[in-house]
Amino acid sequence: MKICFIVNPFAGAGGRLGWKGTDWPLPLKLKNKDPRSLPAYQRARRFLEKLLALKAEPVNLIVAPCFMGQTILIDVERVLGTSVKPTILDCPTCKWPTTPDDTRACLRKCLDIGADLVVFLGGDGTARLVYDVIDEKIPVLGVPGGVKVYSGVFAESPEAAAEIVKEFIGGRVIFEERPVLDIDEEMFRKNQLQVKTYGYLIVPVYGDTVVSGKTVYVSSVQSEIAEIAEYFKDEIYRDCTLYIMGPGSTTARIASVLGMEKTLLGVDVIHNKRIIAKDVNEEELIEILQRYKSHRKMIIVSPIGGQGFVFGRGNQQISPRIIREVGKENILVVSAPSKLKHLKKLRVDTGDPELDQELRGYIRVLVGYGKYKIMKLD
């Protein structure tokens, strides 16, 4: 059985910088980065370490060259003391930085050699490249690594992706058509979030470890969001408290009720009924936390519709360092009940497995005026 693994080395690199994606062309500051310092490298390592630990055999692992797969596997082998002897795809030369054309070339090679499954690490931009080349010719599975991970083709974590590959090899998965989604960039420039369907891919599914595509909720839930915002204003809001407000229409409505206009897709910071910073990145958040060190702090976030991610999808600016400094007890999750209706659980994928484990358990979600729902956070 032939399993192709391809990494977009720049996937997710813009998350903590406050960007809404890391699509080409890349700024110079990323092109000059050490590949091992980028988030995609760490996530690819987590996938490969888990896959090798599962001893998913018999399998012919086929990886893209250099930091698109090969170098990461070599690093993992060195740590684990194993020897996989993978096949290296005969696609682009080892150059840096890689480009979308390199990804396309590797995907075409996967088709040429008759791969049974293509596993790729990236976000929605990478998923669109996969759709362009692979379409529905063979199954594919996404390892979540991007800033935008709205498509329904991704496992919930790198470790979950490895588990799915093992079950695929054992013939214990089902196959589903899953959507490739991405932000409508024209509407995004107008500060409006509209998610567009570009096509479908065949995805191996095992249990609930492959996440559904993002769902956008519209006017039908506006009254629910209004109740949440009013309760926040009346009973939760306090002066001399720093509020880190995640993206989304619910947090934007809370800010509006307090008399402020929040960015819809960014992370903003509120203090004393004033937005003191808009669309911040991780570095700016760290500086603000230091400046307001003696003040109470809260993080307000809303889960992604259809997926249930509280952290790690579209709000990577609120990094593990930020979450630890504010404290688990000072996180407030807000959501319209309609958004939770079909979710069995909420999810976290901060990029720090230890923090993810600390956050897991049960959490209260504010769903109306003084109304809370207990949800499992996993």
Secondary structure, DSSP 8 states (H G I E B T S, - for coil): -EEEEEE-TTTTTTTTTT-S---SS--HHHHTS-GGGSHHHHHHHHHHHHHHHHT--S-EEEEBSGGGBHHHHHHHHHHHT-----EE-S-S-S-SS--HHHHHHHHHHHHHTT-SEEEEEE-HHHHHHHHHHHTTSS-EEEEE-SS---STTBBSSHHHHHHHHHHHHTT--EEEEEEEEEE-HHHHTTT---EEEEEEEEEEE-TT-B--------GGGHHHHHHHHHHIIIII--TTEEEEE-SSHHHHHHHHHTT----SSS-EEEESSSEEESS--HHHHHHHHHHTTTSEEEEEE---TTT-EEESSS-TTS-HHHHHHH-GGGEEEE--HHHHTT-S-BEE--S-HHHHHHH-EEEEEEEETTEEEEEEE-
